[in-house]
């Protein structure tokens, strides 16, 4: 009986120790804050790429042309085709009226008819300038008086068409100020053709048209 009591006492003591340990452990758990997860780090968005810097081209030493090559071609063709219409009809009024005021003051339609009588007599057709490409003797330039000069030739066969045209800026438009047309014999081999020489009487400050050179 005494042993049973002693065994019960030991068990009771152990239970007390276990209960005390449990209470102590619970207290420690309450005092310790719960561990928090660190926020997930998202990869930073890549910075938007910058457009590559395009170096500006160095300004050309050559002054800009007063007109583009396309504009020059239009002026050459429209002038020569208007002249061709005048030669075919014998009426130079349109060519006269499209010219600059100073040209009109110095030249009448009758003057133009006399100047181009040779082309008209030979029935020389300038229509080929609408299809052929002209060869300019020089790039479009302004002379000392601010006039636009276009000089060159159309390599037509058997006669080529030389032209020397002068335009004045009137009211924001390039209008005819001087004109000279010649039809010399074309070179035998186009690749060996030299630069066309301007007609013997090139347009001057006095825009009196000159007749075309006679065929040799």
C-alpha positions as CSV (number, residue, x, y, z in Angstrom):
1,X,0.0,0.0,0.0
2,X,2.8,2.3,0.8
3,X,4.5,1.6,-2.6
4,X,1.3,2.4,-4.4
5,X,1.1,5.8,-2.7
6,X,4.7,6.5,-3.5
7,X,4.1,5.7,-7.2
8,X,1.1,8.0,-7.3
9,X,3.1,10.8,-5.7
10,X,5.8,10.4,-8.3
11,X,3.3,10.5,-11.1
12,X,1.6,13.6,-9.6
13,X,5.0,15.3,-9.3
14,X,5.9,14.5,-13.0
15,X,2.5,15.8,-14.1
16,X,3.1,19.0,-12.2
17,X,6.5,19.4,-13.8
18,X,5.0,18.8,-17.3
19,X,2.2,21.3,-16.6
20,X,4.7,23.9,-15.5
21,X,6.8,23.4,-18.6
22,X,3.8,23.7,-20.8
23,X,2.7,26.9,-19.2
24,X,6.3,28.3,-19.6
25,X,6.5,27.3,-23.2
26,X,3.1,28.9,-23.9
27,X,4.2,32.1,-22.4
28,X,7.3,32.3,-24.5
29,X,5.3,31.6,-27.6
30,X,3.0,34.6,-26.8
31,X,5.9,36.9,-26.2
32,X,7.6,36.1,-29.5
33,X,6.1,38.0,-32.6
34,X,5.2,35.9,-35.6
35,X,7.8,35.9,-38.3
36,X,6.7,37.9,-41.4
37,X,7.5,37.1,-44.9
38,X,9.7,39.6,-46.6
39,X,7.9,41.1,-49.7
40,X,8.8,39.5,-53.0
41,X,11.0,41.7,-55.1
42,X,9.8,42.1,-58.6
43,X,12.3,42.7,-61.3
44,X,12.4,46.4,-62.3
45,X,10.9,47.2,-65.7
46,X,13.6,48.0,-68.2
47,X,14.0,51.6,-69.0
48,X,12.6,52.5,-72.4
49,X,15.3,52.6,-75.0
50,X,16.3,55.9,-76.5
51,X,16.3,56.4,-80.2
52,X,19.8,56.5,-81.6
53,X,21.2,59.9,-82.2
54,X,21.5,60.6,-85.8
55,X,24.4,62.9,-86.5
56,X,23.4,65.9,-88.6
57,X,25.1,66.1,-92.0
58,X,27.7,68.8,-92.4
59,X,26.3,71.6,-94.6
60,X,27.5,71.4,-98.2
61,X,29.9,73.9,-99.4
62,X,28.0,74.3,-102.6
63,X,25.1,76.8,-102.4
64,X,21.7,75.3,-102.9
65,X,20.2,75.4,-106.3
66,X,17.4,78.0,-106.9
67,X,15.2,75.2,-108.3
68,X,15.3,71.5,-108.2
69,X,16.2,69.4,-111.3
70,X,12.5,68.4,-111.7
71,X,11.5,72.1,-111.7
72,X,14.2,72.9,-114.2
73,X,13.0,70.1,-116.5
74,X,9.5,71.4,-116.3
75,X,10.6,74.9,-117.2
76,X,12.7,73.7,-120.1
77,X,10.0,71.4,-121.5
78,X,7.1,73.7,-121.1
79,X,8.9,76.6,-122.7
80,X,10.1,74.6,-125.7
81,X,6.7,72.9,-126.2
82,X,5.0,76.3,-126.1
83,X,7.4,77.5,-128.7
84,X,6.7,74.4,-130.8
85,X,3.0,75.1,-130.7
86,X,3.6,78.7,-131.8
87,X,5.8,77.5,-134.7
88,X,3.1,75.1,-135.8
89,X,0.3,77.5,-135.7
90,X,2.1,80.7,-136.5
91,X,0.6,82.3,-133.4
92,X,3.1,83.5,-130.8
93,X,0.6,85.2,-128.5
94,X,0.6,82.5,-125.8
95,X,4.4,82.4,-125.7
96,X,4.4,86.2,-125.5
97,X,1.8,86.3,-122.7
98,X,3.5,83.7,-120.6
99,X,6.8,85.6,-120.5
100,X,7.8,88.1,-117.9
101,X,6.5,91.7,-118.2
102,X,9.8,93.1,-119.3
103,X,10.1,90.5,-122.0
104,X,6.6,91.4,-123.2
105,X,7.5,95.1,-123.2
106,X,10.5,94.5,-125.4
107,X,9.1,91.8,-127.8
108,X,5.8,91.7,-129.6
109,X,4.2,88.5,-130.9
110,X,5.3,89.6,-134.4
111,X,8.9,90.0,-133.2
112,X,8.8,86.4,-132.0
113,X,7.4,85.2,-135.3
114,X,10.3,86.8,-137.1
115,X,12.8,85.4,-134.7
116,X,11.7,81.8,-135.2
117,X,10.8,82.0,-138.9
118,X,13.6,79.6,-139.8
119,X,12.3,76.8,-137.5
120,X,8.8,77.4,-138.8
121,X,10.0,77.3,-142.5
122,X,11.8,74.1,-142.0
123,X,8.9,72.6,-140.1
124,X,11.3,71.6,-137.4
125,X,9.3,69.7,-134.7
126,X,10.4,70.3,-131.1
127,X,8.0,67.7,-129.8
128,X,10.8,65.3,-129.0
129,X,11.7,67.4,-126.0
130,X,8.6,65.9,-124.3
131,X,10.2,62.5,-124.3
132,X,14.0,62.9,-124.4
133,X,16.0,63.9,-121.4
134,X,18.0,67.1,-121.7
135,X,21.7,67.3,-120.8
136,X,22.4,70.5,-118.9
137,X,25.7,72.3,-119.5
138,X,25.6,73.4,-115.8
139,X,23.5,73.1,-112.8
140,X,20.7,75.7,-112.5
141,X,22.2,78.9,-111.2
142,X,21.3,82.5,-110.7
143,X,23.2,85.1,-112.6
144,X,24.3,88.5,-111.2
145,X,20.9,89.9,-111.8
146,X,19.0,87.2,-110.0
147,X,17.9,85.5,-113.3
148,X,17.6,81.7,-113.5
149,X,19.7,80.4,-116.4
150,X,19.2,77.0,-117.9
151,X,21.5,75.9,-120.7
152,X,22.0,72.6,-122.4
153,X,20.8,70.4,-125.2
154,X,18.5,67.5,-126.1
155,X,20.6,64.7,-127.8
156,X,18.1,64.1,-130.6
157,X,19.1,62.7,-134.1
158,X,20.1,63.7,-136.7
159,X,19.9,67.3,-135.3
160,X,20.2,68.0,-131.6
161,X,18.3,70.8,-129.9
162,X,20.4,73.4,-128.1
163,X,18.6,75.8,-125.7
164,X,19.7,78.8,-123.7
165,X,16.8,80.0,-121.4
166,X,16.6,82.8,-119.0
167,X,13.8,83.2,-116.4
168,X,12.9,86.0,-114.1
169,X,11.1,85.6,-110.8
170,X,7.9,87.6,-111.3
171,X,5.2,87.3,-108.7
172,X,6.7,84.1,-107.2
173,X,6.8,82.4,-110.6
174,X,9.7,81.8,-113.0
175,X,8.7,83.5,-116.3
176,X,10.6,83.6,-119.5
177,X,13.0,86.5,-119.9
178,X,15.2,85.3,-122.7
179,X,15.2,82.4,-125.2
180,X,17.6,81.1,-127.8
181,X,17.2,77.8,-129.7
182,X,19.5,76.2,-132.2
183,X,19.5,72.8,-134.1
184,X,23.1,71.9,-135.0
185,X,24.2,68.6,-136.4
186,X,24.3,66.0,-133.7
187,X,27.6,64.3,-132.8
188,X,28.2,60.9,-134.6
189,X,28.8,59.0,-131.3
190,X,26.7,60.2,-128.4
191,X,29.3,59.0,-125.8
192,X,31.9,61.3,-127.3
193,X,29.6,64.3,-127.5
194,X,31.1,67.3,-126.0
195,X,29.2,69.8,-124.0
196,X,26.9,71.8,-126.2
197,X,28.1,75.4,-126.7
198,X,25.4,78.0,-126.1
199,X,24.0,79.7,-129.2
200,X,26.0,82.4,-130.8
201,X,23.7,85.1,-129.4
202,X,22.8,84.0,-125.8
203,X,20.2,85.9,-123.9
204,X,21.4,89.1,-122.3
205,X,19.8,91.7,-120.1
206,X,17.9,92.8,-123.2
207,X,15.8,89.6,-123.8
208,X,15.6,89.9,-127.6
209,X,15.1,86.3,-129.0
210,X,17.5,85.2,-131.7
211,X,16.6,83.0,-134.6
212,X,17.8,79.4,-134.6
213,X,20.9,78.6,-136.6
214,X,20.3,77.4,-140.1
215,X,21.1,73.8,-140.9
216,X,24.5,73.4,-142.6
